[in-house]
Amino acid sequence: MPVAPKEMSRKPFLRALAGEAVETPPFWLMRQAGRYLPEYRAVRASTKGFLDLCFNSELAAEVTLQPIRRYRMDAAILFSDILVVPYGLGQEVAFKEGEGPVLSPIRSVAELGAYEPNRLLERVGAVFGTVARVKRDLPSEVALIGFAGAPWTVATYMVEGGSSRDFAKTRKWAFEDPDGFGLLIDRLVDATILYLKEQVKAGAEALQLFDSWAGVLPEEAFRRCVIQPTRKIVEALREVYPDLPIIGFPRGAGLMYETYFRETGVSAVGLDQTVPLGFAKEKLQPIGPVQGNLEPLLLRLGGDRMDRAIDDILENLAGAPFIFNLGHGVMLETPPDHVARLTERLRAWKS
Ligand code: 1CP
C-alpha cells in the first residue's frame, strides 16, 4: 500500500497554519462553545459560577467537545477564559450573572507587588487538565487550540476592573506613566509565556493570542503595548517549540495589521470583520496564513445574506493559506441551525 505523504496525514487546520492552501479550507469559530448551544447552557446551569466551570477539567472538556460533536469543526478551542491569568496571579476575579467580569482594579505599580507569579500554574492547574482530557477524546483529524489573552487586552480588564467602553483608565496609565505600565505588561508577558508553555506540554497543538482591544491605541502605543509584548511571547515559545503555530488576533488593528503580522512573528493572523478582503489577499496572505472573518451578525441572521458573505470570503481567500472563522465570537442569540448551514456550505467548497 502506498504510504501517504506526510502532508496528507496531517490535520487540515495544521496544514493551513503551516502554509498550505487546503482545497476545502479548515474552519472553527471563536466562541464555538457557549451559550448559543442548549447543551452548554445545561452544563453551565449545573455549576455555581463561570470560573467553577473553567476550573472543572471534566466539565470544561465536555463543553470544549460539544461543538465538535455537532459540527465537526477542524479545531477545538480549550474552554477557559482570558481572565484566568489575572486570577492565577492573585487578583480577585468574579463573573456576575448578566454583568460580565468584575475584578478588583489595579491602578499603580505598587499594587503589582501583591501578585504571586510563582503560584500561577498551581492556581490555574485545572486548565491543563482540561487540555489533556480534550486531547485524549478528540477525533484524530481535529486539532486542539490553546489560548491566552494578549497582555494589552488582559491589562484593560485588570486596570478598568471589568469590561469598558473606552478603556480610559488603562490608556491614561499607559500614556502618563509608560515605564510603570510597562512593568504590568512585562509581568503579563512572563505569566502568559509560562501559562502557554504549560498548555502546549499538556497537548495544545496551536495557540491563539486574543488581543480583542488592540484597535484602540495610536501607533506608538500599539507598538509598545501590542506588537512588542506579542513578539516577546512568540520568541520565548519558539525557543522551546520552534514549529509551534501561533495565531495572533489583534482585533480592530486596521492599518496596523500588516505591521503586526510582520513584526510579531506570529504564524497567522485572525482578521476581524472590518478587514477588507482585497487588503487581506494582497497585503496579508503574502506574509502568511490568515483566518477570518465573517461578520458574526450574519451568522446570527443566516439565510442567503450569510451564504453570499461566506462565498465572498472563500472566493477571495481560499486560494492561499486560509482558515475560515468569524470576525469575532459567535453571538449568544445565534440559532444553532445557522451554524449547521455554514458548516455544510464550507464543507461543500473546493478551491
Ligand atoms: O456564563 C457564561 O457562559 C459566560 C460567557 C463566557 C464564555 C462562554 C465568558 C465570559 N467567557 C467564555 C469562554 C471564552 N472566553 C472562551 C472559550 C470558548 C470558545 O471560544 O469556544 C474564550 C476563547 C474566551 C476569550 C475571552 N474572554 C475574550 C477574548 C475573545 C473576545 O471575545 O474578544 C475576552 C475579551 C474575554 C472576557 C470575557 N469573558 C466573559 C465575558 C462576559 C467577558 C467580557 C467581554 C467584554 O468585555 O465584552
Residues whose N, C-alpha, C, O or C-beta is under 5 A from the ligand:
A	BS01	1CP	L29 M30 R31 Q32 A33 G34 R35 F50 I77 L78 F79 S80 D81 I82 G100 P101 S163 F210 S212 G329
